[in-house]
Amino acid sequence: MNAVPSFSNTGYGNSVVRTARDAEYDVFSRVTRMLRQAAEAGCGPDTIAAVDKNNQLWTILASDLADPGNALPDAVRAGLLSLAGFALRHGHQALSGKVSLAPLIDINMAMMRGLRQEASA
């Protein structure tokens, strides 16, 4: 006899298991949506909020990439750390009105494509 109750009648049996890659994709998607909306609205509170979230995302990623326990190949880690540095610098410049948000959107979209390609491989 199974001590764990079946959840198939409650809808839990049909749930899809989400991976860490799915969660990363979702975060990139939400932040990128914020950046797109801010780009359409022009400089203002939406831009500040979007760039702040993007900076938070890339700071967390950079911290994870710099961790010695990160299992990604060194070349991939180095490339992503370089992107993180660019995203953070560009975000600060965007806040000052010197540059557009388009490169940040492009980078995030490329990350999302990469996350989806690896998941299907």
C-alpha positions as CSV (number, residue, x, y, z in Angstrom):
1,M,0.0,0.0,0.0
2,N,1.3,3.5,-0.9
3,A,1.5,5.9,2.0
4,V,1.5,8.9,-0.3
5,P,-2.0,9.9,-1.4
6,S,-2.7,10.2,-5.1
7,F,-3.3,13.7,-6.3
8,S,-4.5,12.7,-9.8
9,N,-8.1,13.6,-9.0
10,T,-7.2,17.0,-7.7
11,G,-5.3,18.2,-10.7
12,Y,-1.8,17.8,-9.2
13,G,-1.2,14.6,-11.1
14,N,-1.2,16.4,-14.4
15,S,1.2,19.2,-13.4
16,V,4.4,19.7,-15.4
17,V,7.6,19.7,-13.6
18,R,9.4,23.0,-14.0
19,T,13.1,23.1,-14.3
20,A,15.6,25.8,-13.1
21,R,16.0,26.7,-16.8
22,D,12.2,27.3,-17.0
23,A,12.4,29.6,-14.0
24,E,15.3,31.5,-15.5
25,Y,13.5,31.9,-18.8
26,D,10.4,33.2,-16.9
27,V,12.5,35.8,-15.0
28,F,14.2,37.0,-18.2
29,S,10.8,37.1,-19.9
30,R,9.2,39.3,-17.2
31,V,12.2,41.6,-17.0
32,T,12.4,42.0,-20.8
33,R,8.7,42.8,-20.9
34,M,9.4,45.6,-18.4
35,L,12.2,46.9,-20.5
36,R,10.1,46.9,-23.6
37,Q,7.3,48.7,-21.9
38,A,9.7,51.3,-20.5
39,A,11.3,51.8,-23.9
40,E,7.9,52.6,-25.3
41,A,7.0,54.9,-22.5
42,G,10.2,56.9,-22.6
43,C,12.4,57.9,-19.7
44,G,10.6,57.9,-16.4
45,P,9.7,55.7,-13.4
46,D,9.0,52.7,-15.7
47,T,12.6,52.9,-17.0
48,I,14.0,53.2,-13.5
49,A,12.0,50.1,-12.3
50,A,12.9,48.1,-15.4
51,V,16.6,48.8,-15.4
52,D,16.7,48.1,-11.6
53,K,15.1,44.7,-12.1
54,N,17.4,44.0,-15.0
55,N,20.4,45.0,-12.9
56,Q,19.2,42.8,-10.1
57,L,18.9,39.8,-12.5
58,W,22.3,40.3,-14.0
59,T,23.9,40.8,-10.6
60,I,22.4,37.5,-9.3
61,L,23.6,35.8,-12.5
62,A,27.1,37.2,-12.2
63,S,27.3,36.1,-8.6
64,D,26.3,32.6,-9.6
65,L,28.7,32.5,-12.5
66,A,31.6,33.6,-10.2
67,D,30.9,30.8,-7.8
68,P,33.6,28.2,-8.0
69,G,30.9,25.5,-7.8
70,N,29.3,26.7,-11.1
71,A,29.4,23.7,-13.5
72,L,29.3,25.7,-16.7
73,P,32.5,25.5,-18.9
74,D,35.0,28.3,-18.1
75,A,34.6,29.9,-21.6
76,V,30.8,30.0,-21.2
77,R,31.1,31.5,-17.7
78,A,33.6,34.1,-18.9
79,G,31.3,35.1,-21.8
80,L,28.3,35.4,-19.6
81,L,30.2,37.4,-17.0
82,S,31.3,39.8,-19.7
83,L,27.6,40.1,-20.8
84,A,26.6,40.8,-17.2
85,G,29.2,43.5,-16.9
86,F,28.0,45.1,-20.1
87,A,24.3,44.9,-19.1
88,L,25.1,46.5,-15.8
89,R,27.1,49.4,-17.3
90,H,24.6,49.9,-20.1
91,G,21.8,50.0,-17.6
92,H,23.4,52.7,-15.6
93,Q,24.0,54.7,-18.8
94,A,20.3,54.2,-19.8
95,L,19.2,55.6,-16.5
96,S,21.2,58.8,-17.2
97,G,19.4,59.0,-20.6
98,K,22.6,58.5,-22.6
99,V,21.7,55.3,-24.3
100,S,18.6,53.3,-25.3
101,L,17.2,50.2,-23.7
102,A,17.4,48.2,-27.0
103,P,20.7,46.5,-26.3
104,L,19.5,45.3,-22.9
105,I,16.3,43.9,-24.6
106,D,18.4,42.2,-27.3
107,I,20.8,40.6,-24.8
108,N,17.9,39.3,-22.7
109,M,16.1,37.9,-25.8
110,A,19.3,36.1,-26.8
111,M,19.5,34.6,-23.3
112,M,15.9,33.5,-23.6
113,R,16.6,31.9,-27.0
114,G,19.6,30.1,-25.5
115,L,17.6,28.8,-22.6
116,R,14.9,27.4,-24.9
117,Q,17.4,25.8,-27.3
118,E,19.3,24.1,-24.5
119,A,16.0,22.8,-23.0
120,S,15.0,21.3,-26.3
121,A,18.4,19.7,-26.9
